C-alpha cells in the first residue's frame, strides 16, 4: 500500500493519492475523518491495484482506514496510528 502527497501551490490543499494492491479484491474504499467515515470507492486498475485521489485541507491530521471487500484494513505506511474507542481498533493517521 502507498500514499503520495502533492501540496498545491494555488491553495492550501494537498492532493492525496491512495494506492492499494489488492488483486483478489472486488472492491476497495477509503473512509476517514475527511469524508465523515463514508466510503470513497477506489478505482481498480489493470495491474490489480486500486487507486483514488482526494484534495484535503492542509495542516490537519485525519484518521482513516481502507475497506477491502467488507474488511477494515490499515495503511501500513500511515504517518502514525491512534487507538479509536468506537472501532475498538487502531486507525491510520494521515498528516497533511
C-alpha positions as CSV (number, residue, x, y, z in Angstrom):
1,X,0.0,0.0,0.0
2,X,1.1,3.5,-0.6
3,X,0.1,7.1,-0.1
4,X,1.5,10.0,-2.0
5,X,1.0,13.7,-1.2
6,X,1.3,16.6,-3.6
7,X,0.9,20.0,-2.0
8,X,-0.9,22.5,-4.2
9,X,0.7,25.9,-4.7
10,X,-2.5,27.6,-5.7
11,X,-4.5,26.8,-2.5
12,X,-4.0,25.4,1.0
13,X,-4.7,21.8,-0.1
14,X,-2.9,18.6,-0.6
15,X,-3.7,16.1,-3.3
16,X,-3.5,12.7,-1.6
17,X,-3.3,9.6,-3.8
18,X,-4.3,6.2,-2.2
19,X,-2.9,3.1,-3.9
20,X,-3.9,-0.3,-2.5
21,X,-2.6,-3.5,-4.1
22,X,-5.4,-6.0,-3.8
23,X,-5.5,-8.2,-6.9
24,X,-8.0,-10.7,-5.4
25,X,-10.4,-7.9,-4.1
26,X,-13.5,-6.9,-5.9
27,X,-13.9,-3.5,-4.1
28,X,-11.7,-1.2,-2.1
29,X,-12.8,2.1,-0.4
30,X,-11.2,4.6,1.9
31,X,-13.1,6.0,4.8
32,X,-12.0,8.6,7.4
33,X,-12.4,11.9,9.1
34,X,-12.1,13.6,5.7
35,X,-15.3,12.1,4.4
36,X,-17.3,11.6,7.6
37,X,-16.4,7.9,7.5
38,X,-18.4,7.4,4.3
39,X,-16.9,5.1,1.7
40,X,-15.0,6.7,-1.1
41,X,-14.6,3.9,-3.7
42,X,-11.2,3.5,-5.3
43,X,-10.9,2.5,-8.9
44,X,-9.5,-0.9,-9.9
45,X,-6.6,-0.7,-12.3
46,X,-5.4,-3.2,-14.8
47,X,-2.5,-4.2,-12.6
48,X,-4.9,-5.3,-9.9
49,X,-4.3,-2.3,-7.5
50,X,-7.0,0.2,-6.5
51,X,-6.3,3.9,-6.8
52,X,-8.1,7.2,-5.8
53,X,-7.3,10.8,-5.1
54,X,-8.7,13.3,-2.6
55,X,-7.9,17.0,-2.1
56,X,-7.6,17.7,1.6
57,X,-7.1,20.9,3.6
58,X,-3.5,21.2,4.9
59,X,-2.2,21.4,8.5
60,X,-4.6,18.7,9.7
61,X,-4.5,15.1,10.8
62,X,-7.1,12.6,9.6
63,X,-7.9,9.2,10.9
64,X,-8.7,6.7,8.2
65,X,-8.9,3.0,7.1
66,X,-9.5,1.0,4.0
67,X,-12.5,-1.2,3.5
68,X,-11.4,-4.2,1.3
69,X,-14.3,-6.5,0.4
70,X,-16.0,-5.5,3.7
71,X,-13.0,-5.9,5.9
72,X,-11.3,-3.0,7.6
73,X,-7.6,-2.7,6.8
74,X,-5.0,-0.1,8.0
75,X,-2.5,1.5,5.7
76,X,0.9,0.1,6.6
77,X,2.6,3.3,5.6
78,X,0.3,5.7,7.6
79,X,2.1,8.6,9.2
80,X,1.2,7.2,12.6
81,X,-1.6,5.1,14.3
82,X,-4.0,6.0,17.0
83,X,-6.4,4.0,19.1
84,X,-10.1,4.6,18.4
85,X,-12.5,3.5,21.1
86,X,-15.6,3.5,18.8
87,X,-13.9,1.0,16.5
88,X,-12.0,-0.8,19.3
89,X,-9.0,-0.8,16.9
90,X,-6.2,1.4,15.7
91,X,-6.8,3.7,12.8
92,X,-4.1,5.0,10.5
93,X,-3.4,8.7,10.7
94,X,-2.7,10.9,7.6
95,X,-1.0,14.2,8.4
96,X,-1.1,16.8,5.6
